[in-house]
Amino acid sequence: MTDHTILDSSCRVALAAFLHDLGKFAERARISEAEEKDSDGNSQADKNKQLYCPHRKEFTDARGYYTHVHAAYTAIAIDLLEDKFPPLKGHDVAPFASWRASDTDDSLINAAAKHHTPDTFLQWIIATADRVASGFERETFEQYNQAEEGTSTGKTHYTARQLTLMEQICSDKENYQYRYALKPLSVESLFPVKAEGCERNDKNEAQAEYKSLWDTFVKALDDIPRAHRKDLSLWLDHFETLWGHFAHVIPSATAFNAKPDVSLYDHSRATAALATALWRYHNDRGDDQETTKKAMQEGSDWDENKFLLIQGDFFGIQNFIFSSGGETNKQAAKLLRGRSFYISLLSECAALKILQTLNLPATSQIINAAGKFLIVAPNTEQTLQALQQVQTEINQWFLEHSWGQAGIGFAWEQACCNDFRRSKGDNKTSPFDQLIKRLFSALEDAKYQRFKLCAEQPIPPVFNTFLDSFDNEKGVCQIDGRSPASINYKNIAMCQLAKDQIDIGGYLANPKLNRLMISDKPIDNIKHHELKPLTLDIFGFGISFTQESGTSGHFSPLLKDRTLLRFWDFSLPDADNTKCLWKGYAKRAINGFVPLLNDTDIVEYQRGKFGKLNKEDEALFEKYRDGKNEQIKNFNLIACEDRKLDDKGNWQGISALTTLKGDIDNLGIIFQQGLGASTFAKMAGLSRQINAFFTLYLPWLCQAKYENTYTVFAGGDDFFLIGPWQSQINLALELQKDFKRYVADNKNVHFSVGLSTTKPGMPIRMLAEMGEEALENAKSYNPDPKKYKDDPKNAVSCFSQVMFWDEFNTVMKSSERLQDLSKVYDLSTGYTYGLLELLDMASATKNDPAKSIWHSYFSYRTMRMLEAKKLSEQQKKTGLQELGNDIAKQGIEDQGEKYRVALFNYLYQKRS
């Protein structure tokens, strides 16, 4: 049961911490309100500097001056924006002082703004979290506190633009070339650009850019539904997303010769999570505030394990997505999309279950990507007991609905402030590096302790009532092939979970249903046509899909009794890649692009592109023509999408699917060693940036250029796509090129992919297994162990050939060259198929020198082919020379077996 009193107090601490550096944004924008003067001629900025900023004296000027003036602007900005926030004044603003109290030193605004000059217990909570998030030692922070503005790039806090962490991974470069443009979050602004393209030397121009961003941010605050301000926990989730959309490109640290590579968003998020856990640790234990304040002030408690870092990981994803019964293929497209979304939903709900049980706000969840999450909690006995309770409840849910085939495991690790310190000097291994290693190790251990079956009081591993739960008439679920069927849906016996997953697949095909509501119990008191609730609860939460606009007012009863816990926007990026992704609600990038039937498909269907269709395929077109909602293309139709009309009006090209499966190479090493002097905020930022490429950019790319690509899953560091065979090859090439740009041309960061091509109709599980096998071949590729001492990866597996990306690009250019040569010399199918035979001979010459005769065979066959075209002697000579160079020399001889990919790619396009 949620304790709203402690939850709201935790939210206020989180908000104060989240806003502590709001002044950096406002001061760089030079907001006019700071220059407003009172009757005595004192500006708001000057008055607030005296209250919140460190003062430094110089021998040359007895008056001295103030440093870190952004703290003054934090107070000004909070005052300015207060009417757009939930109530920050009044009687109930615990743990902060009421505005009517005699002593308002402990107001929320003071706690946020006095992080450089803290006096009270709550101010020290925020200040300590700020320092820990940055990886500072206490002594180092005192030096930073007196430092002047100025970055390692030689820019000021106005002119500096944020470096990308990607360029720094495993790199010893000193001069970094890339920056992020100062723009709201969009698909385009995810990518770094060269410094000269976005970094200004003129202070006024730089400030004008900040002012434009600030004005847009202030206006965007009004997009959060006013009704949601009544629930601080709900509103804070929205605000966290809004802040991320505008502060993801604002450098956090620009003083003390800092490297501006951590965004204000990531620093704020880390500070908020740490501050909340720190306050709750002392509050829940009932510690004396004065004693605690003194310990924080002196740093004498920095070895006390106050934090508990909680990790979650989804295991059995393959079993969950690809479980199959006899009717699976008939519902394949909707079911697969629904299951993939459901996995993301389960991970989000597991994290939410922990947050709700511990009465922590959304900001305490620092990472959530691809089934994994990280939460910062207070290290108390109450927390540990609650975690055991949540783990048991979630285990029971999975045992009931997946029979132990899948689940979410928890691992937790205690930490103190000193554990977050970054390395300094020549010491490459820092306390934070050691903490990360412990986190990775703890999560690995959790994978081998699923459901705690070997614990002192384990959950019974035998399902005694399993057979008794089957209905004799309905039998086994025909969708997952193992569960007791409980309903008949569209004449198919299935379990309720399968029905929900199929429904989700249908809802995701409707672009209007792009909001997700999570309530602390299933919703049964609201009937509205815009509300699509799932039948099954998830860990006790009610899940409902709804529309984008005009819906919040219908759910006022849920807001009134605080039943509504989350209201998420999961819409895909707009076609315009420059458009800000903010849409007024907390964002969860848990959706993926799937192809839908359109009017062009109807025309091409009538022209015979899809060949002879079965009843299920025909039904899709009938439903589309009847206007019965959007229809997801099934895999039979997708397989035909690369067919093209030839000059005679006949459809040409094979009907085939290609699975594209890939993931980033050496991710564990990247997180544990790749960033050098890493910090908690850096780690969170790196995770966010890696995830964004696959959850934001990839869906946009599919929508913009590869509209027939079906997303099975994409997020974290990996992706699994299904699409028309040739389009997937082209998509792989473009993804690799774009990822190279995304990581600022850093050769140490790359991914490998496996491409597997099959005829349609193959069970999805087999497609997945073949894709996984192809990916494993790519990940283990090492053609020369002496040259590549470490496993190089960075490879592609296609048509059973494995090669590096640069080789793959060369091979595909050779295939394009074959197309050009075919247009010039009208290469026959027999001639090009004969090249495969010659390639076999050429590949065997090492063991059988007699096979070298393939050169002669090539010349003979080529000349015979040219003679049949009745060309002139000069044309035949030129043709033999050109084909011999482009095919025999640069293709068969130089590329060897890899050239087989070029030939297959060419031949498959020519089949009728």
Secondary structure in CASP SS format (residue, H / E / C, confidence):
PFRMAT SS
TARGET T0000
AUTHOR 0000-0000-0000
METHOD secondary structure of the structure
MODEL  1
M C 1.00
T C 1.00
D C 1.00
H H 1.00
T H 1.00
I H 1.00
L H 1.00
D H 1.00
S H 1.00
S H 1.00
C H 1.00
R H 1.00
V H 1.00
A H 1.00
L H 1.00
A H 1.00
A H 1.00
F H 1.00
L C 1.00
H C 1.00
D C 1.00
L H 1.00
G H 1.00
K H 1.00
F H 1.00
A H 1.00
E H 1.00
R H 1.00
A C 1.00
R C 1.00
I C 1.00
S H 1.00
E H 1.00
A H 1.00
E H 1.00
E C 1.00
K E 1.00
D C 1.00
S C 1.00
D C 1.00
G C 1.00
N C 1.00
S E 1.00
Q H 1.00
A H 1.00
D H 1.00
K H 1.00
N H 1.00
K H 1.00
Q H 1.00
L H 1.00
Y H 1.00
C C 1.00
P C 1.00
H E 1.00
R E 1.00
K E 1.00
E E 1.00
F C 1.00
T C 1.00
D E 1.00
A E 1.00
R E 1.00
G E 1.00
Y E 1.00
Y E 1.00
T C 1.00
H C 1.00
V C 1.00
H H 1.00
A H 1.00
A H 1.00
Y H 1.00
T H 1.00
A H 1.00
I H 1.00
A H 1.00
I H 1.00
D H 1.00
L H 1.00
L H 1.00
E H 1.00
D H 1.00
K H 1.00
F C 1.00
P C 1.00
P C 1.00
L C 1.00
K C 1.00
G C 1.00
H C 1.00
D C 1.00
V C 1.00
A C 1.00
P C 1.00
F C 1.00
A C 1.00
S C 1.00
W C 1.00
R C 1.00
A C 1.00
S C 1.00
D C 1.00
T C 1.00
D C 1.00
D C 1.00
S C 1.00
L H 1.00
I H 1.00
N H 1.00
A H 1.00
A H 1.00
A H 1.00
K C 1.00
H C 1.00
H C 1.00
T C 1.00
P C 1.00
D C 1.00
T C 1.00
F H 1.00
L H 1.00
Q H 1.00
W H 1.00
I H 1.00
I H 1.00
A H 1.00
T H 1.00
A H 1.00
D H 1.00
R H 1.00
V H 1.00
A H 1.00
S C 1.00
G C 1.00
F C 1.00
E C 1.00
R H 1.00
E H 1.00
T H 1.00
F H 1.00
E H 1.00
Q H 1.00
Y H 1.00
N H 1.00
Q C 1.00
A C 1.00
E C 1.00
E E 1.00
G C 1.00
T E 1.00
S C 1.00
T C 1.00
G C 1.00
K C 1.00
T C 1.00
H C 1.00
Y C 1.00
T C 1.00
A C 1.00
R C 1.00
Q C 1.00
L E 1.00
T C 1.00
L H 1.00
M H 1.00
E H 1.00
Q H 1.00
I C 1.00
C C 1.00
S C 1.00
D C 1.00
K C 1.00
E C 1.00
N C 1.00
Y C 1.00
Q C 1.00
Y E 1.00
R E 1.00
Y C 1.00
A C 1.00
L C 1.00
K C 1.00
P C 1.00
L C 1.00
S C 1.00
V C 1.00
E H 1.00
S H 1.00
L H 1.00
F C 1.00
P C 1.00
V E 1.00
K E 1.00
A H 1.00
E H 1.00
G H 1.00
C C 1.00
E C 1.00
R C 1.00
N C 1.00
D C 1.00
K H 1.00
N H 1.00
E H 1.00
A H 1.00
Q H 1.00
A H 1.00
E H 1.00
Y H 1.00
K H 1.00
S H 1.00
L H 1.00
W H 1.00
D H 1.00
T H 1.00
F H 1.00
V H 1.00
K H 1.00
A H 1.00
L H 1.00
D C 1.00
D C 1.00
I C 1.00
P C 1.00
R H 1.00
A H 1.00
H H 1.00
R H 1.00
K H 1.00
D C 1.00
L H 1.00
S H 1.00
L H 1.00
W H 1.00
L H 1.00
D H 1.00
H H 1.00
F H 1.00
E H 1.00
T H 1.00
L H 1.00
W H 1.00
G H 1.00
H H 1.00
F H 1.00
A H 1.00
H C 1.00
V C 1.00
I C 1.00
P E 1.00
S C 1.00
A C 1.00
T C 1.00
A E 1.00
F C 1.00
N C 1.00
A E 1.00
K C 1.00
P C 1.00
D C 1.00
V C 1.00
S E 1.00
L H 1.00
Y H 1.00
D H 1.00
H H 1.00
S H 1.00
R H 1.00
A H 1.00
T H 1.00
A H 1.00
A H 1.00
L H 1.00
A H 1.00
T H 1.00
A H 1.00
L H 1.00
W H 1.00
R H 1.00
Y H 1.00
H H 1.00
N H 1.00
D H 1.00
R H 1.00
G C 1.00
D C 1.00
D C 1.00
Q H 1.00
E H 1.00
T H 1.00
T H 1.00
K H 1.00
K H 1.00
A H 1.00
M H 1.00
Q H 1.00
E H 1.00
G C 1.00
S C 1.00
D C 1.00
W C 1.00
D C 1.00
E C 1.00
N C 1.00
K C 1.00
F E 1.00
L E 1.00
L E 1.00
I E 1.00
Q E 1.00
G E 1.00
D E 1.00
F E 1.00
F E 1.00
G C 1.00
I H 1.00
Q H 1.00
N H 1.00
F H 1.00
I H 1.00
F H 1.00
S C 1.00
S C 1.00
G C 1.00
G C 1.00
E C 1.00
T H 1.00
N H 1.00
K H 1.00
Q H 1.00
A H 1.00
A H 1.00
K H 1.00
L H 1.00
L H 1.00
R H 1.00
G H 1.00
R H 1.00
S H 1.00
F H 1.00
Y H 1.00
I H 1.00
S H 1.00
L H 1.00
L H 1.00
S H 1.00
E H 1.00
C H 1.00
A H 1.00
A H 1.00
L H 1.00
K H 1.00
I H 1.00
L H 1.00
Q H 1.00
T H 1.00
L H 1.00
N C 1.00
L C 1.00
P C 1.00
A H 1.00
T H 1.00
S H 1.00
Q E 1.00
I E 1.00
I E 1.00
N E 1.00
A E 1.00
A C 1.00
G C 1.00
K E 1.00
F E 1.00
L E 1.00
I E 1.00
V E 1.00
A E 1.00
P E 1.00
N C 1.00
T C 1.00
E H 1.00
Q H 1.00
T H 1.00
L H 1.00
Q H 1.00
A H 1.00
L H 1.00
Q H 1.00
Q H 1.00
V H 1.00
Q H 1.00
T H 1.00
E H 1.00
I H 1.00
N H 1.00
Q H 1.00
W H 1.00
F H 1.00
L H 1.00
E H 1.00
H H 1.00
S H 1.00
W C 1.00
G C 1.00
Q C 1.00
A C 1.00
G E 1.00
I E 1.00
G E 1.00
F E 1.00
A E 1.00
W E 1.00
E E 1.00
Q E 1.00
A E 1.00
C C 1.00
C H 1.00
N H 1.00
D H 1.00
F H 1.00
R C 1.00
R C 1.00
S C 1.00
K C 1.00
G C 1.00
D C 1.00
N C 1.00
K C 1.00
T C 1.00
S C 1.00
P H 1.00
F H 1.00
D H 1.00
Q H 1.00
L H 1.00
I H 1.00
K H 1.00
R H 1.00
L H 1.00
F H 1.00
S H 1.00
A H 1.00
L H 1.00
E H 1.00
D H 1.00
A H 1.00
K H 1.00
Y C 1.00
Q C 1.00
R H 1.00
F H 1.00
K H 1.00
L C 1.00
C C 1.00
A C 1.00
E C 1.00
Q C 1.00
P C 1.00
I C 1.00
P C 1.00
P C 1.00
V C 1.00
F C 1.00
N C 1.00
T C 1.00
F C 1.00
L H 1.00
D H 1.00
S H 1.00
F C 1.00
D C 1.00
N C 1.00
E C 1.00
K C 1.00
G C 1.00
V E 1.00
C C 1.00
Q C 1.00
I C 1.00
D C 1.00
G C 1.00
R C 1.00
S C 1.00
P E 1.00
A C 1.00
S C 1.00
I E 1.00
N E 1.00
Y E 1.00
K C 1.00
N C 1.00
I E 1.00
A E 1.00
M E 1.00
C C 1.00
Q H 1.00
L H 1.00
A H 1.00
K H 1.00
D H 1.00
Q H 1.00
I H 1.00
D H 1.00
I H 1.00
G H 1.00
G H 1.00
Y H 1.00
L H 1.00
A C 1.00
N C 1.00
P C 1.00
K C 1.00
L C 1.00
N C 1.00
R E 1.00
L E 1.00
M E 1.00
I E 1.00
S E 1.00
D C 1.00
K C 1.00
P C 1.00
I C 1.00
D C 1.00
N C 1.00
I C 1.00
K C 1.00
H C 1.00
H C 1.00
E C 1.00
L C 1.00
K E 1.00
P E 1.00
L C 1.00
T C 1.00
L C 1.00
D C 1.00
I E 1.00
F C 1.00
G C 1.00
F E 1.00
G E 1.00
I E 1.00
S E 1.00
F E 1.00
T E 1.00
Q C 1.00
E C 1.00
S C 1.00
G C 1.00
T C 1.00
S H 1.00
G H 1.00
H H 1.00
F H 1.00
S H 1.00
P H 1.00
L H 1.00
L H 1.00
K H 1.00
D C 1.00
R C 1.00
T C 1.00
L E 1.00
L E 1.00
R E 1.00
F E 1.00
W E 1.00
D E 1.00
F C 1.00
S C 1.00
L C 1.00
P C 1.00
D C 1.00
A C 1.00
D C 1.00
N C 1.00
T C 1.00
K C 1.00
C C 1.00
L C 1.00
W C 1.00
K C 1.00
G C 1.00
Y C 1.00
A E 1.00
K E 1.00
R C 1.00
A C 1.00
I C 1.00
N C 1.00
G C 1.00
F C 1.00
V C 1.00
P C 1.00
L E 1.00
L C 1.00
N C 1.00
D H 1.00
T H 1.00
D H 1.00
I H 1.00
V H 1.00
E H 1.00
Y H 1.00
Q H 1.00
R C 1.00
G C 1.00
K C 1.00
F C 1.00
G C 1.00
K C 1.00
L C 1.00
N C 1.00
K H 1.00
E H 1.00
D H 1.00
E H 1.00
A H 1.00
L H 1.00
F H 1.00
E H 1.00
K H 1.00
Y H 1.00
R H 1.00
D C 1.00
G C 1.00
K C 1.00
N C 1.00
E C 1.00
Q C 1.00
I E 1.00
K C 1.00
N C 1.00
F H 1.00
N H 1.00
L H 1.00
I H 1.00
A C 1.00
C C 1.00
E C 1.00
D C 1.00
R C 1.00
K E 1.00
L E 1.00
D C 1.00
D C 1.00
K C 1.00
G C 1.00
N C 1.00
W E 1.00
Q E 1.00
G C 1.00
I C 1.00
S C 1.00
A C 1.00
L E 1.00
T E 1.00
T E 1.00
L E 1.00
K E 1.00
G E 1.00
D E 1.00
I E 1.00
D C 1.00
N C 1.00
L H 1.00
G H 1.00
I H 1.00
I H 1.00
F H 1.00
Q H 1.00
Q H 1.00
G C 1.00
L C 1.00
G C 1.00
A C 1.00
S C 1.00
T C 1.00
F H 1.00
A H 1.00
K H 1.00
M H 1.00
A H 1.00
G H 1.00
L H 1.00
S H 1.00
R H 1.00
Q H 1.00
I H 1.00
N H 1.00
A H 1.00
F H 1.00
F H 1.00
T H 1.00
L H 1.00
Y H 1.00
L H 1.00
P H 1.00
W H 1.00
L H 1.00
C H 1.00
Q H 1.00
A H 1.00
K H 1.00
Y C 1.00
E C 1.00
N C 1.00
T C 1.00
Y E 1.00
T E 1.00
V E 1.00
F E 1.00
A E 1.00
G E 1.00
G C 1.00
D C 1.00
D E 1.00
F E 1.00
F E 1.00
L E 1.00
I E 1.00
G E 1.00
P E 1.00
W H 1.00
Q H 1.00
S H 1.00
Q H 1.00
I H 1.00
N H 1.00
L H 1.00
A H 1.00
L H 1.00
E H 1.00
L H 1.00
Q H 1.00
K H 1.00
D H 1.00
F H 1.00
K H 1.00
R H 1.00
Y H 1.00
V C 1.00
A C 1.00
D C 1.00
N C 1.00
K C 1.00
N C 1.00
V C 1.00
H C 1.00
F E 1.00
S E 1.00
V E 1.00
G E 1.00
L E 1.00
S E 1.00
T E 1.00
T E 1.00
K C 1.00
P C 1.00
G C 1.00
M C 1.00
P C 1.00
I H 1.00
R H 1.00
M H 1.00
L H 1.00
A H 1.00
E H 1.00
M H 1.00
G H 1.00
E H 1.00
E H 1.00
A H 1.00
L H 1.00
E H 1.00
N H 1.00
A H 1.00
K H 1.00
S C 1.00
Y C 1.00
N C 1.00
P C 1.00
D C 1.00
P C 1.00
K C 1.00
K C 1.00
Y C 1.00
K C 1.00
D C 1.00
D C 1.00
P C 1.00
K C 1.00
N C 1.00
A E 1.00
V E 1.00
S E 1.00
C E 1.00
F C 1.00
S C 1.00
Q E 1.00
V E 1.00
M E 1.00
F E 1.00
W H 1.00
D H 1.00
E H 1.00
F H 1.00
N H 1.00
T H 1.00
V H 1.00
M H 1.00
K H 1.00
S H 1.00
S H 1.00
E H 1.00
R H 1.00
L H 1.00
Q H 1.00
D H 1.00
L H 1.00
S H 1.00
K H 1.00
V H 1.00
Y H 1.00
D C 1.00
L C 1.00
S C 1.00
T H 1.00
G H 1.00
Y H 1.00
T H 1.00
Y H 1.00
G H 1.00
L H 1.00
L H 1.00
E H 1.00
L H 1.00
L H 1.00
D H 1.00
M H 1.00
A H 1.00
S H 1.00
A C 1.00
T C 1.00
K C 1.00
N C 1.00
D C 1.00
P H 1.00
A H 1.00
K H 1.00
S H 1.00
I H 1.00
W H 1.00
H H 1.00
S H 1.00
Y H 1.00
F H 1.00
S H 1.00
Y H 1.00
R H 1.00
T H 1.00
M H 1.00
R H 1.00
M H 1.00
L H 1.00
E H 1.00
A H 1.00
K C 1.00
K C 1.00
L C 1.00
S C 1.00
E H 1.00
Q H 1.00
Q H 1.00
K H 1.00
K H 1.00
T H 1.00
G H 1.00
L H 1.00
Q H 1.00
E H 1.00
L H 1.00
G H 1.00
N H 1.00
D H 1.00
I H 1.00
A H 1.00
K H 1.00
Q H 1.00
G H 1.00
I H 1.00
E H 1.00
D H 1.00
Q H 1.00
G H 1.00
E H 1.00
K H 1.00
Y H 1.00
R H 1.00
V H 1.00
A H 1.00
L H 1.00
F H 1.00
N H 1.00
Y H 1.00
L H 1.00
Y H 1.00
Q H 1.00
K H 1.00
R C 1.00
S C 1.00
END
